[in-house]
């Protein structure tokens, strides 16, 4: 499933962002700006994403989060697929962006909502979570 925006407070996708992380990054994570590229964040327990719903999409468990509190500017990565296999199962596609490739990243603001399965642990609806150093929510 990776991740995608479900409710936007702003329809802005600004600039062209390059994956500046040392490794390929999956869709559905959050990143921070470093010059003209996006990199993985430091762990941040003061930023809060509230798990609004636990759901299943195409047989894959996903978590809908609402942005509740931000202490810095985060970008939600929601790229297309690197390896599109028309004959494969929906959840077997590779949702990653290689180092140096362009990212489709939405700058998050309070009130935005997104659905992702890029989480640490098992989020529970109604609970607030921070950002992990790998860009996942948990």
Residue pairs with C-beta under 8 A, 6 or more apart in sequence:
1 28
1 57
1 58
1 60
1 62
1 90
1 91
1 115
1 116
1 117
2 26
2 27
2 28
2 78
2 79
2 95
2 116
2 117
2 118
3 27
3 28
3 29
3 76
3 77
3 78
3 114
3 115
3 116
3 117
3 118
4 27
4 28
4 78
4 114
4 115
4 116
5 76
5 78
5 106
5 112
5 113
5 114
6 64
6 113
6 114
6 115
7 66
7 111
7 112
7 113
8 106
8 112
9 109
9 110
9 111
9 112
10 107
10 109
10 112
12 106
12 107
13 104
13 105
13 106
14 107
15 36
16 102
17 33
17 36
17 37
17 38
17 75
17 102
17 103
17 105
18 36
18 37
18 38
18 100
18 101
18 102
18 103
19 25
19 37
19 38
19 97
19 98
19 99
19 100
19 101
19 102
19 103
20 34
20 35
20 37
20 38
20 39
20 99
21 31
21 38
21 39
21 40
21 99
22 99
23 99
24 96
24 97
24 98
24 99
25 31
25 40
25 77
25 96
25 97
25 103
25 135
26 77
26 95
26 96
26 118
27 77
27 78
27 79
27 95
27 96
27 97
27 118
28 76
28 77
28 78
28 95
28 114
28 116
28 117
28 118
29 40
29 76
29 77
29 116
29 118
29 134
29 135
29 136
30 41
30 74
30 75
30 76
30 77
30 108
30 131
30 135
30 137
31 38
31 39
31 40
31 41
31 74
31 75
31 77
31 103
31 105
31 135
32 38
32 39
32 40
32 41
32 72
32 73
32 74
32 75
33 39
33 73
33 75
38 75
38 77
38 103
38 105
40 133
40 134
40 135
41 72
41 74
41 131
41 133
41 135
42 133
43 130
43 131
43 132
43 133
44 71
44 72
44 130
44 131
45 130
45 131
46 69
46 71
46 130
47 69
47 70
47 71
47 72
47 74
47 130
47 131
48 68
48 69
48 128
48 129
48 130
49 65
49 66
49 67
49 68
49 128
49 129
49 130
49 131
49 137
50 65
50 66
50 68
50 126
50 127
50 128
50 129
51 63
51 64
51 65
51 123
51 124
51 125
51 126
51 127
51 128
51 129
52 64
52 65
52 66
52 113
52 125
53 63
53 64
53 125
54 61
54 62
54 63
54 64
54 123
54 124
54 125
55 61
55 62
55 63
55 64
55 115
56 62
57 115
58 90
58 91
59 90
59 91
60 90
60 91
60 117
61 117
62 115
62 116
62 117
63 115
63 116
63 117
63 119
63 123
63 137
64 113
64 114
64 115
65 113
65 114
65 115
65 116
65 123
65 129
65 137
66 111
66 112
66 113
67 108
67 109
67 110
67 111
67 112
67 113
68 110
68 128
69 110
70 108
70 109
70 110
73 107
73 108
74 107
74 108
74 131
75 103
75 105
75 106
75 107
75 108
76 105
76 106
76 108
76 112
76 114
77 97
77 103
77 104
77 105
77 135
78 104
78 105
78 106
78 114
79 95
79 97
79 103
79 104
80 104
81 93
81 94
81 95
82 94
82 95
82 96
82 97
82 98
83 93
83 94
84 93
85 92
85 93
97 103
106 112
108 114
116 137
118 135
118 136
118 137
119 129
119 136
119 137
119 138
120 132
120 134
120 136
120 137
120 138
121 138
123 129
123 137
123 138
129 137
129 138
130 137
130 138
131 137
132 138
